[in-house]
């Protein structure tokens, strides 16, 4: 299972880089633990334009990720991997790149994580709040994607219809939250 971070697992705060600014979305940590318990590998795939723009560095990013891992461990969950893309067209050297293959909507992070972790992409899903998240999952050959209303999800909901028109034969689902998306996916698996 591939998850975007900001707006899906944690509140969208704009360039999250301080541990004290982390706000977990209701039920998100427990949803990751449910995925772990059901045997899913859980991988974060996150664009990090703040690194590209010089707003913060890898040390701050790592501190936020360590806090997230500790919070997950507190509810019996974990991440199997974290892929972060620091490249952006408006980035500063060395992260300036017009269209890096890892930057969503490109599927590079998904493809690399699937290769490294030996994941079957066609059996995997991505849950995200932005259309670029969903497009990365579709372009990466995943079995389906779920758009959530949290984070930027409400503003992106109209664009999901356009995405469906571009990918008419692919599974594009909707849910209010990560917890609701996980509950639905696990129920469908059992059903």
Secondary structure, DSSP 8 states (H G I E B T S, - for coil): -EE-SBTTTB---SS---GGG--B-TTHHHHHHHHHHTT---EEEEE-HHHHTTSS-HHHHHHHHHHHHHHHHHTT---SEEEEE--BTT--TTSB-SS-TTSTTS-HHHHHHHHHHT--GGG-EEEESSHHHHHHHHHTT-SEEEEESTTTHHHHHHHHHHHHHHTTTSEEEEESSHHHHHHHHHHHHH-
